[in-house]
Amino acid sequence: MQKVEKTVDPDCAPTLDGFPQGSDDFYCGLIRPGGGAEVTSQMLAGQAVKELALPLPQVSTAPPRGRPGMVGIRQWFWLNGSGQWTTKSKRVQVGDVWAEVTASPRRLLISPGGGLPDIVCDGPGTPYDPHRPPQEQESGCTYLYERSSAGQPRNAYRVSVTVVWGATWRGSGGAGGPLAPISRSTSYALTVAEAQALVTD
């Protein structure tokens, strides 16, 4: 079996993208699986990361998406859909050599747009129930816009929703360890209107 000329780094851990950008052949001092070199669990871990299917966030809001938000009224955010907040794993094996990557959602980040500070949610958010009084409902995943979206590009805030996943890997021969967090994001436009006070004589 062909040996690799580059030095193997036994402490090298797979990157989130599997293999370094701009290097299609070498990874952690080793050749990709199928490149003619001896396959290691580190190499397979990199492949498992590439094949790990983590969903893009499916976010629901109150007021509902497609309707304008209001200045002074909290905008609710929560994840909606199966598999949005569950542990995912991917195992890759070649002969007796194997590696498995496991990722679990850690937090939900809401970037309200317009340079406003992010919200950090510890969980997937709490769905808003339109059949219950607002004062009886609570969520740690809301944002209170203090200004309308007038003057923003296309007169709308560009909201970004990101799920941050914590990941680890393990492999044959006792190899394994933590990986850097993995993020999946989606974004959409949100119009925020300013309520006009009605003055009567």
Helices and strands as residue ranges (DSSP letters): E 26-27, E 30-31, H 41-51, E 59-62, E 69-70, E 75-79, E 88-94, E 97-111, E 119-121, G 134-136, E 142-143, G 153-155, E 157-171, G 172-174, E 176-190, E 192-193
